[in-house]
Amino acid sequence: MTISKRNSRSININNEIFRWAISPDSGYFVFVAEYSMIKGKRLEVYIESEMSSYWIDFPYVEKMNLRVIKPHAVRKMIIQAIGLGWDYREPGKPVVFDLKEENLLKRQSS
């Protein structure tokens, strides 16, 4: 399944267009990206965040991890993933990473 144009954004990296979106998960954001021209492997990056708890704990949120994903971070994650072997033009299962600080680490199977 491809990422919907309606619920995603595009980013140009080295004259290649990628579509990306962020979806909340329990204690995480899941960043999803794919190459827009060919249906290839999808990139999924799990990013720890307590954003979903924000309104529950408001106004005591000073120590919460309220990470915001900006286009600069999107660019960096896509470039890192390509460097770590994400072949976005080849079909197959998604390539899955965790974001720790500013680095992608291969996600361990549960």
DSSP file (Angstrom, degrees, kcal/mol; ACC not computed):
  #  RESIDUE AA STRUCTURE BP1 BP2  ACC     N-H-->O    O-->H-N    N-H-->O    O-->H-N    TCO  KAPPA ALPHA  PHI   PSI    X-CA   Y-CA   Z-CA
    1    1 A M              0   0    0      0, 0.0     2,-0.2     0, 0.0     3,-0.0   0.000 360.0 360.0 360.0 136.2    0.0    0.0    0.0
    2    2 A T        -     0   0    0      1,-0.1     2,-0.3    37,-0.0    34,-0.0  -0.530 360.0 -95.2 -91.8 160.6    1.3    3.4   -0.9
    3    3 A I        -     0   0    0     -2,-0.2     2,-0.1     1,-0.1     5,-0.1  -0.576  45.8-111.6 -74.1 132.4    1.3    6.5    1.3
    4    4 A S        -     0   0    0     -2,-0.3     3,-0.2     1,-0.1    -1,-0.1  -0.405  12.4-143.1 -65.2 134.8   -1.8    8.7    0.5
    5    5 A K  S >  S+     0   0    0      1,-0.2     3,-0.9     2,-0.2    -1,-0.1   0.835 100.4  58.9 -65.3 -31.9   -0.9   12.0   -1.1
    6    6 A R  T 3  S+     0   0    0      1,-0.2    -1,-0.2     3,-0.0    -2,-0.0   0.857 112.7  35.5 -67.0 -36.2   -3.7   13.6    0.9
    7    7 A N  T 3  S+     0   0    0     -3,-0.2     2,-0.3     2,-0.0    -1,-0.2   0.043 114.3  60.4-109.2  25.4   -2.3   12.7    4.3
    8    8 A S    <   -     0   0    0     -3,-0.9     2,-0.3    13,-0.1    13,-0.2  -0.869  66.1-130.2-142.6 174.7    1.4   13.0    3.6
    9    9 A R  E     -A   20   0A   0     11,-2.6    11,-2.8    -2,-0.3     2,-0.3  -0.853  19.4-131.0-123.1 162.0    4.1   15.5    2.5
   10   10 A S  E     -A   19   0A   0     -2,-0.3     2,-0.3     9,-0.2     9,-0.2  -0.832  16.9-170.2-112.6 155.4    6.8   15.2   -0.2
   11   11 A I  E     -A   18   0A   0      7,-2.2     7,-2.6    -2,-0.3     2,-0.6  -0.995  17.0-137.6-143.8 139.2   10.5   15.9    0.1
   12   12 A N  E     +A   17   0A   0     -2,-0.3     2,-0.5     5,-0.2     5,-0.2  -0.866  23.2 176.2-100.2 121.0   13.1   16.2   -2.6
   13   13 A I  E >  S-A   16   0A   0      3,-2.8     3,-1.1    -2,-0.6    -2,-0.0  -0.968  74.7 -21.9-127.1 114.1   16.4   14.5   -1.8
   14   14 A N  T 3  S-     0   0    0     -2,-0.5    -1,-0.1     1,-0.3     3,-0.1   0.898 126.3 -53.0  52.8  45.9   19.1   14.5   -4.6
   15   15 A N  T 3  S+     0   0    0      1,-0.2     2,-0.4     0, 0.0    -1,-0.3   0.698 115.6 116.6  62.9  22.7   16.3   15.1   -7.2
   16   16 A E  E <   -A   13   0A   0     -3,-1.1    -3,-2.8     2,-0.0     2,-0.5  -0.978  59.7-138.7-116.9 133.8   14.4   12.1   -6.0
   17   17 A I  E     -A   12   0A   0     -2,-0.4    19,-2.6    -5,-0.2    20,-0.4  -0.820  21.3-176.8 -98.9 127.8   10.9   12.7   -4.6
   18   18 A F  E     -AB  11  35A   0     -7,-2.6    -7,-2.2    -2,-0.5     2,-0.4  -0.904  16.9-142.3-117.6 147.9    9.8   10.8   -1.4
   19   19 A R  E     +AB  10  34A   0     15,-2.6    15,-2.0    -2,-0.3     2,-0.3  -0.885  25.8 179.7-105.6 143.4    6.4   10.9    0.3
   20   20 A W  E     +AB   9  33A   0    -11,-2.8   -11,-2.6    -2,-0.4     2,-0.3  -0.981  12.0 175.9-144.9 156.5    6.4   10.8    4.1
   21   21 A A  E     - B   0  32A   0     11,-2.1    11,-2.7    -2,-0.3     2,-0.4  -0.974  20.8-136.1-152.6 160.4    3.9   10.8    7.0
   22   22 A I  E     - B   0  31A   0     -2,-0.3     9,-0.2     9,-0.2    -2,-0.0  -0.981  19.8-175.8-121.2 133.5    4.0   10.5   10.8
   23   23 A S  E     - B   0  30A   0      7,-2.1     7,-3.1    -2,-0.4     2,-0.1  -0.993  24.7-119.5-129.5 141.2    1.5    8.4   12.7
   24   24 A P  E     + B   0  29A   0      0, 0.0     2,-0.3     0, 0.0     5,-0.2  -0.464  31.9 174.9 -76.7 148.2    1.1    8.1   16.4
   25   25 A D  E >   - B   0  28A   0      3,-2.9     3,-1.5    -2,-0.1     2,-0.7  -0.878  52.2 -62.8-139.2 170.7    1.6    4.8   18.2
   26   26 A S  T 3  S-     0   0    0     -2,-0.3     3,-0.1     1,-0.3    24,-0.1  -0.427 121.8 -16.3 -63.4 104.9    1.6    3.9   21.9
   27   27 A G  T 3  S+     0   0    0     -2,-0.7    22,-2.1     1,-0.2     2,-0.3   0.480 130.4  74.8  79.8   2.8    4.6    5.8   23.2
   28   28 A Y  E <   -BC  25  48A   0     -3,-1.5    -3,-2.9    20,-0.3     2,-0.4  -0.928  67.4-137.9-139.0 160.2    6.0    6.4   19.7
   29   29 A F  E     -BC  24  47A   0     18,-2.6    18,-2.9    -2,-0.3     2,-0.6  -0.938  24.9-145.8-105.4 144.2    5.7    8.3   16.5
   30   30 A V  E     -BC  23  46A   0     -7,-3.1    -7,-2.1    -2,-0.4     2,-0.5  -0.949   8.6-157.6-112.6 113.4    6.1    6.1   13.4
   31   31 A F  E     -BC  22  45A   0     14,-3.0    14,-2.7    -2,-0.6     2,-0.4  -0.774  12.8-170.8 -87.0 127.9    7.8    7.9   10.6
   32   32 A V  E     +BC  21  44A   0    -11,-2.7   -11,-2.1    -2,-0.5     2,-0.3  -0.983   8.6 171.1-125.5 131.7    7.0    6.3    7.2
   33   33 A A  E     +BC  20  43A   0     10,-2.2    10,-3.0    -2,-0.4     2,-0.3  -0.976   3.8 173.0-137.9 151.9    8.6    7.2    3.9
   34   34 A E  E     -B   19   0A   0    -15,-2.0   -15,-2.6    -2,-0.3     2,-0.3  -0.987  40.6 -95.1-153.4 157.0    8.6    5.7    0.4
   35   35 A Y  E     -B   18   0A   0      6,-0.4     5,-0.3    53,-0.4   -17,-0.2  -0.547  31.1-146.6 -71.7 134.2    9.9    6.6   -3.0
   36   36 A S  S    S+     0   0    0    -19,-2.6   -18,-0.1    -2,-0.3    -1,-0.1   0.701  88.2  52.2 -81.5 -18.5    7.1    8.3   -5.0
   37   37 A M  S    S+     0   0    0    -20,-0.4     2,-0.4     1,-0.2    -1,-0.2   0.815 115.2  25.8 -89.7 -31.0    8.0    7.0   -8.5
   38   38 A I  S    S-     0   0    0     50,-0.1     2,-1.2    52,-0.0    -1,-0.2  -0.987  80.1-115.9-135.1 140.1    8.2    3.3   -7.9
   39   39 A K        +     0   0    0     -2,-0.4     2,-0.1    -3,-0.1    -3,-0.1  -0.657  61.1 142.1 -77.7 101.1    6.5    1.1   -5.3
   40   40 A G        -     0   0    0     -2,-1.2    52,-0.2    -5,-0.3    49,-0.2  -0.356  55.0 -35.0-119.9-159.0    9.6   -0.2   -3.4
   41   41 A K        -     0   0    0     49,-2.0    -6,-0.4    46,-0.7     2,-0.3  -0.393  60.7-131.7 -65.2 139.5   10.5   -1.0    0.2
   42   42 A R        -     0   0    0     50,-0.4    53,-2.9    -8,-0.1     2,-0.5  -0.659  11.1-134.2 -90.1 147.8    9.0    1.3    2.7
   43   43 A L  E     -Cd  33  95A   0    -10,-3.0   -10,-2.2    -2,-0.3     2,-0.4  -0.901  21.6-175.2-102.1 130.3   11.0    3.0    5.5
   44   44 A E  E     -Cd  32  96A   0     51,-2.7    53,-2.6    -2,-0.5     2,-0.5  -0.997   2.0-175.3-126.1 129.3    9.6    2.9    9.0
   45   45 A V  E     -Cd  31  97A   0    -14,-2.7   -14,-3.0    -2,-0.4     2,-0.5  -0.987  15.5-146.9-126.7 122.6   11.3    4.7   11.9
   46   46 A Y  E     -Cd  30  98A   0     51,-2.7    53,-2.5    -2,-0.5     2,-0.5  -0.782  17.3-171.1 -90.2 126.0   10.0    4.4   15.5
   47   47 A I  E     -Cd  29  99A   0    -18,-2.9   -18,-2.6    -2,-0.5    53,-0.1  -0.971  22.6-124.7-123.9 118.4   10.6    7.6   17.4
   48   48 A E  E     +C   28   0A   0     51,-0.5     2,-0.3    -2,-0.5   -20,-0.3  -0.375  44.1 154.7 -63.2 135.6   10.0    7.7   21.2
   49   49 A S        -     0   0    0    -22,-2.1     3,-0.2    17,-0.1    17,-0.2  -0.970  42.8-156.5-160.2 146.2    7.6   10.4   22.2
   50   50 A E    >   +     0   0    0     15,-3.5     3,-1.5    -2,-0.3     4,-0.4   0.081  61.4 118.2-107.9  21.0    5.2   11.1   25.0
   51   51 A M  G >   +     0   0    0     14,-0.3     3,-1.5     1,-0.3     4,-0.4   0.851  69.2  59.2 -57.6 -37.0    3.1   13.5   22.8
   52   52 A S  G 3  S+     0   0    0      1,-0.3    -1,-0.3    -3,-0.2     4,-0.2   0.726 105.7  50.1 -67.5 -18.8    0.0   11.3   23.2
   53   53 A S  G <> S+     0   0    0     -3,-1.5     4,-2.2     1,-0.1    -1,-0.3   0.475  83.4  99.5 -91.8  -3.7    0.2   11.8   27.0
   54   54 A Y  H <> S+     0   0    0     -3,-1.5     4,-1.0    -4,-0.4    -1,-0.1   0.902  84.6  40.1 -52.9 -53.4    0.5   15.6   26.7
   55   55 A W  H  4 S+     0   0    0     -4,-0.4    -1,-0.2     1,-0.2    -2,-0.1   0.797 112.7  56.3 -72.2 -27.1   -3.2   16.5   27.4
   56   56 A I  H  4 S+     0   0    0     -4,-0.2    -1,-0.2    -3,-0.2    -2,-0.2   0.915 117.1  34.3 -67.3 -42.0   -3.5   13.8   30.1
   57   57 A D  H >< S+     0   0    0     -4,-2.2     3,-2.5     2,-0.1    -2,-0.2   0.460  93.8 163.7 -94.2  -2.7   -0.6   15.2   32.1
   58   58 A F  T 3<  +     0   0    0     -4,-1.0    -3,-0.0     1,-0.3    -4,-0.0  -0.344  61.4  21.1 -59.1 135.8   -1.1   18.9   31.3
   59   59 A P  T 3  S+     0   0    0      0, 0.0     2,-1.5     0, 0.0    -1,-0.3  -0.931 115.1  69.5 -96.5  13.8    0.2   21.3   32.8
   60   60 A Y    <   +     0   0    0     -3,-2.5     3,-0.1     1,-0.2    -2,-0.1  -0.496  63.7 116.6 -93.4  68.0    2.9   19.0   34.2
   61   61 A V    >   +     0   0    0     -2,-1.5     3,-1.6     1,-0.1    -1,-0.2   0.318  30.0 107.5-117.7   5.5    4.8   18.4   30.9
   62   62 A E  T 3  S+     0   0    0     -3,-0.3    -1,-0.1     1,-0.3    -2,-0.1   0.848  87.7  40.3 -57.5 -36.5    8.2   20.0   31.4
   63   63 A K  T 3  S+     0   0    0     -3,-0.1    -1,-0.3     2,-0.1     2,-0.2   0.323  92.1 113.2 -98.0   8.5   10.0   16.7   31.6
   64   64 A M  S <  S-     0   0    0     -3,-1.6     2,-1.2     1,-0.1    -3,-0.1  -0.497  74.3-117.6 -81.5 150.5    8.1   14.9   28.9
   65   65 A N        +     0   0    0     -2,-0.2   -15,-3.5     1,-0.1   -14,-0.3  -0.760  41.6 168.6 -84.7  96.7    9.7   13.9   25.6
   66   66 A L        -     0   0    0     -2,-1.2    -1,-0.1   -17,-0.2   -17,-0.1  -0.398  13.0-179.3-109.3  53.5    7.6   16.0   23.2
   67   67 A R        -     0   0    0     -2,-0.3     2,-0.4   -19,-0.2   -16,-0.1  -0.250  12.8-156.5 -60.3 136.5    9.7   15.5   20.1
   68   68 A V        -     0   0    0    -19,-0.0     2,-0.7   -17,-0.0    -1,-0.1  -0.952  10.7-138.3-114.2 134.7    8.5   17.3   16.9
   69   69 A I        -     0   0    0     -2,-0.4   -47,-0.0     4,-0.0    -2,-0.0  -0.851  24.9-175.1 -98.6 116.7    9.6   16.0   13.5
   70   70 A K    >>  -     0   0    0     -2,-0.7     4,-1.9     1,-0.1     3,-0.8  -0.686  40.8-102.7-107.4 161.4   10.6   18.7   11.1
   71   71 A P  H 3> S+     0   0    0      0, 0.0     4,-2.6     0, 0.0     5,-0.2   0.824 120.6  59.1 -54.2 -34.1   11.5   18.4    7.4
   72   72 A H  H 3> S+     0   0    0      1,-0.2     4,-2.0     2,-0.2     5,-0.1   0.911 107.6  46.0 -61.2 -41.1   15.2   18.8    8.2
   73   73 A A  H <> S+     0   0    0     -3,-0.8     4,-2.5     2,-0.2    -1,-0.2   0.864 110.2  54.3 -68.7 -36.1   15.0   15.7   10.4
   74   74 A V  H  X S+     0   0    0     -4,-1.9     4,-2.4     2,-0.2     5,-0.2   0.943 108.6  48.5 -60.7 -48.6   13.0   13.9    7.7
   75   75 A R  H  X S+     0   0    0     -4,-2.6     4,-2.5     1,-0.2     5,-0.2   0.928 112.2  49.2 -56.4 -47.2   15.8   14.6    5.2
   76   76 A K  H  X S+     0   0    0     -4,-2.0     4,-2.4     1,-0.2    -1,-0.2   0.896 110.8  49.2 -63.0 -41.8   18.4   13.3    7.7
   77   77 A M  H  X S+     0   0    0     -4,-2.5     4,-2.6     2,-0.2    -1,-0.2   0.912 112.2  48.0 -65.7 -41.8   16.5   10.1    8.4
   78   78 A I  H  X S+     0   0    0     -4,-2.4     4,-2.2     2,-0.2    -2,-0.2   0.934 113.3  47.1 -65.2 -45.3   16.1    9.3    4.7
   79   79 A I  H  X S+     0   0    0     -4,-2.5     4,-2.1    -5,-0.2    -2,-0.2   0.912 113.8  48.5 -63.3 -42.2   19.7    9.9    3.9
   80   80 A Q  H  X S+     0   0    0     -4,-2.4     4,-1.6    -5,-0.2    -2,-0.2   0.927 110.2  51.4 -61.8 -44.7   20.9    7.9    6.9
   81   81 A A  H  <>S+     0   0    0     -4,-2.6     5,-2.8     1,-0.2    -2,-0.2   0.896 109.1  50.1 -61.5 -41.0   18.5    5.0    5.9
   82   82 A I  H ><5S+     0   0    0     -4,-2.2     3,-1.5     1,-0.2    -1,-0.2   0.924 110.1  51.1 -61.9 -43.4   19.9    4.9    2.4
   83   83 A G  H 3<5S+     0   0    0     -4,-2.1    -1,-0.2     1,-0.3    -2,-0.2   0.777 107.8  53.8 -63.3 -26.9   23.4    4.9    3.8
   84   84 A L  T 3<5S-     0   0    0     -4,-1.6    -1,-0.3    -5,-0.1    -2,-0.2   0.319 133.2 -85.8 -92.5   7.5   22.4    1.9    6.0
   85   85 A G  T < 5S+     0   0    0     -3,-1.5     2,-0.7     1,-0.3    -3,-0.2   0.524  70.7 153.8 108.5   5.3   21.1   -0.1    3.0
   86   86 A W      < -     0   0    0     -5,-2.8     2,-1.0    -6,-0.2    -1,-0.3  -0.575  25.2-164.8 -69.4 112.6   17.5    1.0    2.4
   87   87 A D    >   -     0   0    0     -2,-0.7     3,-1.3     1,-0.1   -46,-0.7  -0.792   6.8-176.4 -99.8  90.1   17.0    0.3   -1.3
   88   88 A Y  T 3  S+     0   0    0     -2,-1.0   -53,-0.4     1,-0.3   -48,-0.2   0.567  76.3  58.0 -68.5 -11.1   13.8    2.2   -1.8
   89   89 A R  T 3  S+     0   0    0    -49,-0.2    -1,-0.3     2,-0.1   -50,-0.0   0.657  90.7  83.2 -92.2 -17.6   13.5    1.1   -5.5
   90   90 A E  S <  S-     0   0    0     -3,-1.3   -49,-2.0     1,-0.1    -3,-0.1  -0.678  80.9-121.2 -89.6 138.5   13.4   -2.6   -4.7
   91   91 A P        +     0   0    0      0, 0.0     2,-0.3     0, 0.0   -50,-0.2  -0.346  60.1  91.6 -70.2 158.3   10.2   -4.3   -3.7
   92   92 A G  S    S-     0   0    0    -52,-0.2   -50,-0.4    -2,-0.0     3,-0.1  -0.911  73.2 -30.0 149.4-173.5   10.0   -6.1   -0.4
   93   93 A K  S    S-     0   0    0     -2,-0.3   -52,-0.0     1,-0.1     0, 0.0  -0.312  75.2 -85.9 -70.0 155.3    9.2   -5.8    3.3
   94   94 A P        -     0   0    0      0, 0.0     2,-0.5     0, 0.0   -51,-0.2  -0.252  35.0-125.4 -60.2 149.9    9.6   -2.5    5.0
   95   95 A V  E     -d   43   0A   0    -53,-2.9   -51,-2.7    -3,-0.1     2,-0.4  -0.884  32.5-157.5 -95.8 126.4   13.0   -1.6    6.4
   96   96 A V  E     +d   44   0A   0     -2,-0.5    11,-2.0   -53,-0.2     2,-0.3  -0.912  17.7 167.1-120.9 131.5   12.5   -0.7   10.1
   97   97 A F  E     -dE  45 106A   0    -53,-2.6   -51,-2.7    -2,-0.4     2,-0.4  -0.882  28.0-133.2-131.2 162.0   14.7    1.4   12.4
   98   98 A D  E     -dE  46 105A   0      7,-3.0     7,-2.6    -2,-0.3     2,-0.7  -0.907  23.0-132.3-106.7 146.0   14.6    3.1   15.8
   99   99 A L  E     -dE  47 104A   0    -53,-2.5     2,-0.5    -2,-0.4   -51,-0.5  -0.907  25.2-178.2 -99.8 116.1   15.7    6.7   16.2
  100  100 A K  E >   - E   0 103A   0      3,-2.8     3,-2.5    -2,-0.7     2,-0.6  -0.966  67.4 -43.9-117.0 115.7   18.1    7.0   19.2
  101  101 A E  T 3  S-     0   0    0     -2,-0.5    -2,-0.0     1,-0.3     0, 0.0  -0.545 125.0 -30.2  58.3-109.6   19.2   10.6   19.7
  102  102 A E  T 3  S+     0   0    0     -2,-0.6     2,-0.4     2,-0.0    -1,-0.3   0.224 120.8  92.9-117.6  13.7   19.9   11.5   16.0
  103  103 A N  E <   -E  100   0A   0     -3,-2.5    -3,-2.8   -23,-0.0     2,-0.4  -0.869  68.0-130.1-116.9 142.3   21.0    8.0   14.8
  104  104 A L  E     -E   99   0A   0     -2,-0.4     2,-0.4    -5,-0.2    -5,-0.2  -0.729  24.3-171.6 -85.3 133.6   19.0    5.2   13.1
  105  105 A L  E     -E   98   0A   0     -7,-2.6    -7,-3.0    -2,-0.4     3,-0.1  -0.991  34.8-102.3-125.7 134.8   19.5    1.8   14.6
  106  106 A K  E     -E   97   0A   0     -2,-0.4    -9,-0.3    -9,-0.2     2,-0.3  -0.328  44.0-117.3 -55.1 126.7   18.1   -1.4   13.1
  107  107 A R        -     0   0    0    -11,-2.0     2,-0.3     1,-0.1   -11,-0.1  -0.510  24.9-127.8 -72.8 131.7   15.0   -2.3   15.0
  108  108 A Q        -     0   0    0     -2,-0.3    -1,-0.1     1,-0.1     2,-0.1  -0.590  25.5-110.2 -80.0 138.7   15.2   -5.6   16.8
  109  109 A S              0   0    0     -2,-0.3    -1,-0.1     1,-0.1     0, 0.0  -0.394 360.0 360.0 -66.2 143.7   12.4   -8.2   16.2
  110  110 A S              0   0    0     -2,-0.1    -1,-0.1     0, 0.0    -2,-0.0   0.448 360.0 360.0 -82.2 360.0   10.2   -8.8   19.1
